[in-house]
């Protein structure tokens, strides 16, 4: 359960951090872009108002002096007041010295009566001015202000026109946007949290099942399996776990079978030996028959020795202790040597050897290793070939490999038994009942040895007619490649 909490907490924490960081970044970016858009829009609007006011404020004949000396509002004052009221903004004018001489608010003007020198210098230098602030203290609060100078026909500055908009609208806009953003962010976090919990549960459920199954495996129960749902990585993990469980179950079953087979294979000859010796000791077997039974005891001891040696060979092979000394050599030399070593048994069974010839087919393998493979297969072929039967040998080239076939006539192997022929201690007494004294290890050793040689081995059979064992070896390497 702690694993589940750890994964859930880590996943939820990571999701929360990513979401909060993303929302904050998105909010800051949105506020920045909105404020820039608001500022740009205000600048354009105020600049248009200044342009309209400037067109009405300047009278070439009188300039701006008429505004200060007139006892009543001139038509220009009325126009500026109208522009300010219709646009909802503050419009005012200043003389060349920065004194504000006219305002759209008239006597309710909210600003002081002078413009700072630095602002006038910037107006003269750049031809326009825009800011968010108090216009150097001329306004009582923050305003968006746009201004431009007025020039006479002789290009002399005769005054300045300004338009200002209260920045309180921006504060309201930002406040509203922030409220909407907080509401949206809260909903997003809520939905994301629910989805995160659901996804985490979906992710950890199969992991909990796998953990529970692994715990049962630790208790020795290899039959448990994990349900596989979907085709994602977790499903693949569950499938891999099930495959591992199947392998462990097969290994456990094989181990139990292996121990049982060993006990059986050892008990049988030992029981025979004990029975023969007890019979000679207690007189059940007469003296004239003791020589015969001693030969049987010798055969059983030899069988025990072969079984022990085969088991040692398998242990070394599967532990990787066997060193392969591969070299180029003629595979027909091995086939000929094996056939000649069994010449007496071949004549006793009156078996015909087909396909053996003095030929040359070079392979790259360990000759001693391949000799053991050929010997085991050929020995089985002799055991299960009936009198007057035949054993055929064949060597052919297949791509970069050399294929060796050893086929014998006889009862063959049933189709159901073919997949198990190379398993340890496997015997099929029904179809190969002519000889049931083997240990069932020879063909398994052959498979391991062929795999070590870089080849493969298989068996084909037609029950009641023939059986053929085939294996491949790598083709001989050129001398330059070996060097």
HUNOR-V111785 format. One record per residue. N is the residue number from 1. RES is the residue in one letter. SS is DSSP state (helix for helix, strand for strand, loop for the rest). Layout:
N RES SS
N RES SS
//
This chain:
1 X loop
2 X helix
3 X helix
4 X helix
5 X helix
6 X helix
7 X helix
8 X helix
9 X helix
10 X helix
11 X helix
12 X helix
13 X helix
14 X helix
15 X helix
16 X helix
17 X helix
18 X helix
19 X helix
20 X helix
21 X helix
22 X helix
23 X helix
24 X helix
25 X helix
26 X helix
27 X helix
28 X helix
29 X helix
30 X helix
31 X helix
32 X helix
33 X helix
34 X helix
35 X helix
36 X helix
37 X helix
38 X helix
39 X helix
40 X helix
41 X helix
42 X helix
43 X helix
44 X helix
45 X helix
46 X helix
47 X helix
48 X helix
49 X helix
50 X helix
51 X helix
52 X helix
53 X helix
54 X helix
55 X helix
56 X helix
57 X helix
58 X loop
59 X loop
60 X loop
61 X loop
62 X loop
63 X loop
64 X loop
65 X helix
66 X helix
67 X helix
68 X helix
69 X helix
70 X loop
71 X loop
72 X loop
73 X loop
74 X loop
75 X helix
76 X helix
77 X helix
78 X helix
79 X helix
80 X helix
81 X helix
82 X helix
83 X helix
84 X helix
85 X helix
86 X helix
87 X helix
88 X loop
89 X loop
90 X strand
91 X strand
92 X strand
93 X strand
94 X strand
95 X loop
96 X loop
97 X loop
98 X loop
99 X strand
100 X strand
101 X strand
102 X strand
103 X strand
104 X loop
105 X loop
106 X helix
107 X helix
108 X helix
109 X loop
110 X loop
111 X loop
112 X loop
113 X loop
114 X strand
115 X loop
116 X loop
117 X helix
118 X helix
119 X helix
120 X helix
121 X helix
122 X helix
123 X helix
124 X helix
125 X helix
126 X helix
127 X loop
128 X loop
129 X strand
130 X strand
131 X strand
132 X strand
133 X strand
134 X loop
135 X loop
136 X loop
137 X loop
138 X loop
139 X loop
140 X loop
141 X loop
142 X loop
143 X strand
144 X strand
145 X strand
146 X strand
147 X strand
148 X strand
149 X strand
150 X strand
151 X strand
152 X loop
153 X loop
154 X loop
155 X loop
156 X loop
157 X strand
158 X strand
159 X strand
160 X strand
161 X strand
162 X strand
163 X strand
164 X strand
165 X strand
166 X strand
167 X loop
168 X helix
169 X helix
170 X helix
171 X helix
172 X helix
173 X helix
174 X helix
175 X helix
176 X helix
177 X helix
178 X helix
179 X helix
180 X helix
181 X helix
182 X helix
183 X helix
184 X helix
185 X helix
186 X helix
187 X helix
188 X helix
189 X helix
190 X helix
191 X helix
192 X helix
193 X helix
194 X helix
195 X helix
196 X helix
197 X helix
198 X helix
199 X helix
200 X helix
201 X helix
202 X helix
203 X helix
204 X helix
205 X helix
206 X helix
207 X helix
208 X helix
209 X helix
210 X helix
211 X helix
212 X helix
213 X helix
214 X helix
215 X helix
216 X helix
217 X helix
218 X helix
219 X loop
220 X loop
221 X loop
222 X loop
223 X loop
224 X loop
225 X loop
226 X loop
227 X loop
228 X loop
229 X loop
230 X loop
231 X loop
232 X loop
233 X helix
234 X helix
235 X helix
236 X helix
237 X helix
238 X helix
239 X helix
240 X helix
241 X helix
242 X helix
243 X helix
244 X helix
245 X helix
246 X helix
247 X helix
248 X helix
249 X helix
250 X helix
251 X helix
252 X helix
253 X helix
254 X helix
255 X helix
256 X helix
257 X helix
258 X helix
259 X helix
260 X helix
261 X helix
262 X helix
263 X helix
264 X helix
265 X helix
266 X helix
267 X helix
268 X helix
269 X helix
270 X helix
271 X helix
272 X helix
273 X helix
274 X helix
275 X helix
276 X helix
277 X helix
278 X helix
279 X helix
280 X helix
281 X helix
282 X loop
283 X loop
284 X loop
285 X loop
286 X loop
287 X helix
288 X helix
289 X helix
290 X helix
291 X helix
292 X helix
293 X helix
294 X helix
295 X helix
296 X helix
297 X helix
298 X helix
299 X helix
300 X helix
301 X helix
302 X helix
303 X helix
304 X helix
305 X helix
306 X helix
307 X helix
308 X helix
309 X helix
310 X helix
311 X helix
312 X helix
313 X helix
314 X helix
315 X helix
316 X helix
317 X helix
318 X helix
319 X loop
320 X loop
321 X loop
322 X loop
323 X loop
324 X loop
325 X loop
326 X loop
327 X strand
328 X strand
329 X strand
330 X strand
331 X helix
332 X helix
333 X helix
334 X helix
335 X helix
336 X helix
337 X helix
338 X helix
339 X helix
340 X helix
341 X helix
342 X loop
343 X helix
344 X helix
345 X helix
346 X helix
347 X helix
348 X helix
349 X loop
350 X loop
351 X loop
352 X strand
353 X strand
354 X strand
355 X loop
356 X loop
357 X loop
358 X loop
359 X loop
360 X loop
361 X loop
362 X strand
363 X strand
364 X strand
365 X strand
366 X loop
367 X helix
368 X helix
369 X helix
370 X helix
371 X helix
372 X helix
373 X helix
374 X helix
375 X helix
376 X helix
377 X helix
378 X helix
379 X helix
380 X helix
381 X helix
382 X helix
383 X helix
384 X loop
385 X loop
386 X loop
387 X loop
388 X loop
389 X loop
390 X strand
391 X strand
392 X strand
393 X strand
394 X strand
395 X strand
396 X strand
397 X strand
398 X strand
399 X loop
400 X loop
401 X strand
402 X strand
403 X strand
404 X strand
405 X strand
406 X strand
407 X strand
408 X strand
409 X strand
410 X loop
411 X loop
412 X loop
413 X loop
414 X loop
415 X loop
416 X loop
417 X loop
418 X helix
419 X helix
420 X helix
421 X loop
422 X loop
423 X loop
424 X loop
425 X loop
426 X loop
427 X loop
428 X loop
429 X loop
430 X loop
431 X loop
432 X loop
433 X loop
434 X loop
435 X loop
436 X loop
437 X loop
438 X loop
439 X loop
440 X loop
441 X loop
442 X helix
443 X helix
444 X helix
445 X helix
446 X helix
447 X helix
448 X helix
449 X helix
450 X helix
451 X helix
452 X helix
453 X loop
454 X loop
455 X loop
456 X loop
457 X strand
458 X strand
459 X strand
460 X strand
461 X strand
462 X strand
463 X loop
464 X loop
465 X loop
466 X strand
467 X strand
468 X strand
469 X strand
470 X strand
471 X strand
472 X strand
473 X strand
474 X strand
475 X strand
476 X loop
477 X loop
478 X loop
479 X helix
480 X helix
481 X helix
482 X helix
483 X loop
//
